[in-house]
Structures are given as structure tokens and as C-alpha cells.
Amino acid sequence: MKSLVSAAFILTFLGAGNCLPSYGLLSNIKPSSIAVQSIAQGNHHQLMARVGTSLDTPFYLKYGNTAYLPTENIEIKFSKVIQDSRCPTKVTCIWQGQVIIGLDIIKNGQQVSTLMLTLIPGRDSLPIQFSDKYSVTLREVSPYPSRQTIALQDYIVQLVVNTN
């Protein structure tokens, strides 16, 4: 019982402030009793890697984390950085480059597709359709490259999911 109370305290503490909601850390997820038990049993990483969102609302997602649209029962996992050839800051390039990411789409607990989204600096990206009803648009990828390699866990994307 003590660990359950501790877990509830942790959730209350983290939820009370604005704990980096835009980066996938317990934003607007309201923990259920199952989630509290999961944290009490040591499975807190899974809960913290899931960010709640809704249709037509831009949200940020850190590499490896999952966004959840509860009204649609859809999860979107930022699973891959396929290519990042964007021209680094303070470098002159012939081409501005692009970044391509992979998203796993999960509906009703089953993976339905993997999407590849491309962002070219200075251009609006096109929405990519999935499940005949939805589309997702990649709006931003950070950090922007410098001369140093970006670690996968440092990537953060801004996405928006819409209905068609």
C-alpha cells in the first residue's frame, strides 16, 4: 500500500506543475488507477513515455515516445530518424537538405502502418494519410543540426493529426 501512495504522490507532484508537457512528459494524461498501480509496480517508464493529445492540436513528441489520441484510440510512436541531411548552422550548403522520420501508427492496440514523413527546411510539409480517415503532418524537427551529431534521444518533432 505504501508504494501505491508513493506513486499517487509522484503523479500528483508531476501533474501539479507544468512538467514539460510539450516534450512528452505527463502532459494532459489523467492517470487511472491502473496507471498508478503500474507505477507502483515499477513500470513508470511506459507511462512517462506517453503523451496525450487530440485531433487538430499540434503537439511535441520526443524520440521513442508515443502520443495517444483517446477519442480515436490511436497511438503514434516516433520510432525512427531515417535521414537528417539538413544543412548545419554556420555552414554554406548547395542544398538545404531534409529530415525524414518514421512513425508507427497503432489503432485499437494493433499496428496498422508505419509512415515516413519528410520535412525540408523553409517548406511546409504535406500531410500523410493513414487509416482512410486521418492524416498527420510533420511541422518541426529539433534540434537543428550543428557540426555535432544529434543523438537519437535528443530529437523532438512537432506533429498534428487531422481527420480527412
C-alpha positions, 0 to 999 in steps of 0.5 A: 500500500505504501508504494501505491501512495508513493506513486499517487504522490509522484503523479500528483507532484508531476501533474501539479506543475507544468512538467514539460508537457510539450516534450512528452512528459505527463502532459494532459494524461489523467492517470487511472488507477491502473496507471498508478498501480503500474507505477507502483509496480515499477513500470513508470517508464511506459507511462512517462513515455506517453503523451496525450493529445487530440485531433487538430492540436499540434503537439511535441513528441520526443524520440521513442515516445508515443502520443495517444489520441483517446477519442480515436484510440490511436497511438503514434510512436516516433520510432525512427530518424531515417535521414537528417541531411539538413544543412548545419548552422554556420555552414554554406550548403548547395542544398538545404537538405531534409529530415525524414522520420518514421512513425508507427501508427497503432489503432485499437492496440494493433499496428496498422502502418508505419509512415515516413514523413519528410520535412525540408527546411523553409517548406511546409510539409504535406500531410500523410494519410493513414487509416482512410480517415486521418492524416498527420503532418510533420511541422518541426524537427529539433534540434537543428543540426550543428557540426555535432551529431544529434543523438537519437534521444535528443530529437523532438518533432512537432506533429498534428493529426487531422481527420480527412 
